[in-house]
Amino acid sequence: MKKILRISLLVIILGLFAATIFYLYNKSKEKPVVFKTDKPFVTNIVKKTVATGSVIPRKEIEIKPQVSGIVEEIYVEAGKKVNAGDIIAKVRIIPDLVNLNNAEARLDRAKIAQEDARMNYERKLKLFQQGVIAEAENQQTDIAYKNAKQEVDAAEANLELIREGVNKKSGKTTNTLIKSTISGMVLDVPVKVGSSVIETNTFNAGTTIASVADVGDMIFQGKLDETEVGKIKPGMNLSLTVGAIENDTFSAILKYIAPKGVLENGAVQFEIKADVVLKNSQFIRSGYSANADIVLQRADNVLAVKESLLQFEGDSAYVEIETAPQKFEKKFVKTGLSDGINIQILSGIDKNTKIKVPQLAGANK
């Protein structure tokens, strides 16, 4: 009985040893590499570049006051449409004390001079009527009196302008009413009632009361890298993708390329502008960010392969084609346009050719 147990145990040990040796042997054998294949296909290849920028109105005007003072009333708000000549705001003048004092003193002097001229005129008129003085002398006093009256009127008008910003006698609208100079939409009203504003003059651009723009005439304004700007020209079509409007694109026509570049973040950028073709169903707000796809070259319905299938030898490109199951040989091809993913094949293979897909290093490990 013991002998049978020993023999059985020995057989089991030998079986386990043989199974281990067989397992290690099979594991040590290299598995045959099976390469995948791919075929050429017919597609459209488009080579394009992308310019980043924003959509803005072609005409955006800042409305500024012609007088300094305090904003008394505002008649519009952002988003409202206005016509040229519509009143946007009213400014209450805070007169300069020095100018006001000079104007009041001028009026007082003019009134004194007028009273003196009047008394002199009346005295000379009586003497003329009595035949004591000549007509020419009387005429001089008449002219002096009229000039004195004119000076009083001018001094009163000047004082009124300083106080109110308007001369009522002229019948003209006061310049304290700020009007829109163009028709369009109010984009922004940066001031509030009670804000101090400064008039536009030689030394100061003035305070902006409102920004008005024609939102029916929009342009794309963006920048393009110097490596791409030499490939574009005015008149080219652009496809705009507006970040705030999903699943929709807009057409645009390139109109302007800056003759001078600007260094930004280590790269020279050139400004471009394009006319945007608006859609009636979409409203584009000023300042929307957008990307413009500019088609540089395109080839339609051409034979192509994935660019990752290409291999290179010197200046020549080749692929490995299957001549028999898992048997491959080198075949040089002539390539054309590439979009970075697919590349056009001009000659060397046809659409029935099976091409070896190169494996990345370590793919079978």
GIKA-V12414 format. One record per pair of residues at least 24 apart in sequence whose ideal C-beta (glycine too) atoms are under 8 Angstrom apart, sorted by the first residue. I is the first residue (numbers start at 1). GAP is how many residues later the second one is. If there is no record, write none. Layout:
I|GAP / I|GAP
//
This chain:
31|333 / 33|326 / 33|331 / 34|292 / 35|291 / 35|293 / 35|321 / 35|322 / 35|324 / 36|320 / 36|321 / 37|285 / 37|317 / 37|318 / 37|319 / 37|320 / 38|267 / 38|268 / 38|271 / 38|316 / 38|317 / 38|319 / 39|312 / 39|313 / 39|314 / 39|315 / 39|316 / 40|263 / 40|264 / 40|265 / 40|305 / 40|309 / 40|310 / 40|311 / 40|313 / 40|315 / 41|262 / 41|263 / 41|264 / 41|310 / 42|259 / 42|260 / 42|261 / 42|262 / 42|309 / 43|258 / 43|259 / 43|261 / 43|299 / 44|254 / 44|255 / 44|256 / 44|257 / 44|258 / 45|253 / 45|254 / 45|257 / 45|259 / 45|291 / 45|292 / 45|293 / 45|294 / 45|297 / 45|298 / 45|299 / 46|249 / 46|251 / 46|252 / 46|293 / 47|248 / 47|249 / 47|250 / 47|251 / 47|290 / 47|291 / 47|292 / 48|245 / 48|246 / 48|247 / 48|248 / 48|291 / 49|175 / 49|179 / 49|182 / 49|183 / 49|244 / 49|245 / 49|247 / 50|241 / 50|242 / 50|243 / 50|244 / 51|171 / 51|172 / 51|173 / 51|187 / 51|221 / 51|240 / 51|241 / 51|243 / 52|170 / 52|171 / 52|237 / 52|238 / 52|239 / 52|240 / 53|167 / 53|168 / 53|169 / 53|170 / 53|219 / 53|236 / 53|237 / 53|238 / 53|239 / 54|166 / 54|167 / 54|168 / 54|233 / 54|234 / 54|235 / 54|236 / 55|163 / 55|164 / 55|165 / 55|166 / 55|185 / 55|187 / 55|221 / 55|229 / 55|231 / 55|232 / 55|233 / 55|235 / 56|162 / 56|163 / 56|165 / 56|230 / 56|231 / 57|127 / 57|130 / 57|156 / 57|157 / 57|158 / 57|160 / 57|161 / 57|162 / 57|229 / 58|156 / 58|159 / 58|160 / 58|161 / 59|123 / 59|125 / 59|154 / 59|155 / 59|158 / 60|127 / 60|151 / 60|152 / 60|153 / 60|226 / 61|120 / 61|121 / 61|123 / 61|150 / 61|151 / 61|152 / 62|146 / 62|148 / 62|149 / 63|25 / 63|115 / 63|116 / 63|117 / 63|118 / 63|145 / 63|146 / 63|147 / 63|148 / 63|149 / 64|135 / 64|136 / 64|141 / 64|142 / 64|143 / 64|144 / 64|145 / 65|26 / 65|110 / 65|113 / 65|132 / 65|133 / 65|134 / 65|135 / 65|141 / 65|142 / 65|144 / 66|109 / 66|133 / 66|134 / 67|24 / 67|26 / 67|98 / 67|108 / 67|109 / 67|132 / 68|25 / 68|26 / 68|128 / 68|129 / 68|130 / 68|131 / 69|24 / 69|25 / 69|96 / 69|107 / 69|127 / 69|128 / 70|24 / 70|124 / 70|125 / 70|126 / 70|127 / 71|120 / 71|121 / 71|122 / 71|123 / 71|124 / 71|125 / 71|126 / 71|138 / 72|121 / 73|120 / 74|115 / 74|117 / 74|118 / 74|119 / 76|110 / 76|113 / 76|134 / 77|109 / 77|112 / 78|108 / 78|109 / 78|110 / 78|111 / 79|106 / 79|107 / 80|105 / 80|106 / 81|102 / 81|103 / 81|104 / 81|105 / 82|98 / 82|101 / 82|102 / 82|103 / 82|104 / 82|130 / 83|97 / 83|100 / 84|95 / 84|96 / 84|97 / 84|98 / 84|99 / 85|94 / 85|95 / 86|93 / 86|94 / 87|90 / 87|91 / 87|92 / 88|90 / 88|91 / 88|92 / 88|98 / 88|121 / 88|122 / 89|88 / 89|89 / 89|102 / 89|120 / 89|121 / 90|86 / 90|87 / 90|88 / 91|74 / 91|85 / 91|86 / 91|87 / 91|106 / 92|84 / 93|69 / 93|70 / 93|71 / 93|72 / 93|83 / 95|67 / 95|68 / 96|66 / 99|63 / 100|59 / 100|62 / 100|63 / 103|52 / 103|55 / 103|56 / 103|59 / 104|55 / 106|49 / 106|52 / 106|53 / 107|45 / 107|48 / 107|49 / 107|51 / 107|52 / 109|46 / 110|38 / 110|41 / 110|42 / 110|44 / 110|45 / 111|41 / 113|35 / 113|38 / 114|31 / 114|34 / 114|35 / 114|37 / 114|38 / 116|32 / 117|24 / 117|27 / 117|28 / 117|30 / 117|31 / 117|32 / 118|27 / 118|30 / 120|24 / 120|25 / 121|24 / 178|31 / 178|32 / 180|30 / 180|32 / 181|31 / 182|30 / 182|32 / 183|31 / 184|28 / 184|29 / 184|30 / 184|31 / 185|27 / 185|28 / 185|29 / 185|30 / 186|24 / 186|25 / 186|26 / 187|24 / 187|25 / 187|26 / 187|99 / 213|73 / 215|68 / 215|69 / 215|70 / 215|71 / 216|62 / 218|58 / 218|60 / 218|66 / 218|68 / 219|36 / 219|54 / 219|55 / 219|56 / 219|57 / 220|32 / 220|52 / 220|53 / 220|54 / 220|56 / 220|70 / 220|72 / 221|50 / 221|51 / 221|52 / 222|49 / 222|50 / 222|68 / 222|70 / 223|39 / 223|41 / 223|46 / 223|47 / 223|48 / 223|49 / 224|45 / 224|46 / 224|48 / 224|70 / 225|42 / 225|43 / 225|44 / 225|45 / 226|35 / 226|41 / 226|42 / 226|43 / 226|44 / 228|66 / 228|68 / 229|28 / 229|32 / 229|41 / 229|43 / 231|65 / 232|25 / 232|40 / 232|62 / 232|64 / 233|24 / 236|58 / 236|59 / 237|58 / 238|36 / 238|54 / 238|55 / 238|56 / 239|53 / 239|54 / 239|56 / 240|34 / 240|36 / 240|50 / 240|51 / 240|52 / 240|53 / 241|49 / 241|50 / 241|51 / 241|52 / 242|42 / 242|46 / 242|47 / 242|48 / 243|45 / 243|46 / 243|47 / 243|48 / 244|41 / 244|44 / 244|45 / 245|37 / 245|39 / 245|43 / 248|31 / 248|34 / 250|26 / 250|27 / 250|28 / 250|29 / 250|32 / 250|34 / 251|25 / 251|26 / 252|24 / 252|25 / 252|40 / 253|24 / 254|40 / 297|40 / 298|39 / 299|37 / 299|38 / 299|45 / 302|34 / 302|35 / 302|42 / 302|43 / 303|41 / 303|42 / 303|47 / 303|48 / 304|38 / 304|39 / 304|40 / 304|41 / 305|37 / 305|38 / 305|40 / 305|44 / 305|50 / 306|35 / 306|36 / 306|37 / 307|31 / 307|33 / 307|34 / 307|35 / 307|36 / 308|49 / 308|50 / 309|46 / 309|47 / 309|48 / 309|49 / 310|25 / 310|33 / 311|47 / 319|29 / 319|30 / 319|36 / 319|37 / 320|35 / 320|36 / 320|38 / 321|28 / 321|32 / 321|33 / 321|34 / 321|35 / 322|32 / 322|33 / 322|34 / 328|28
//
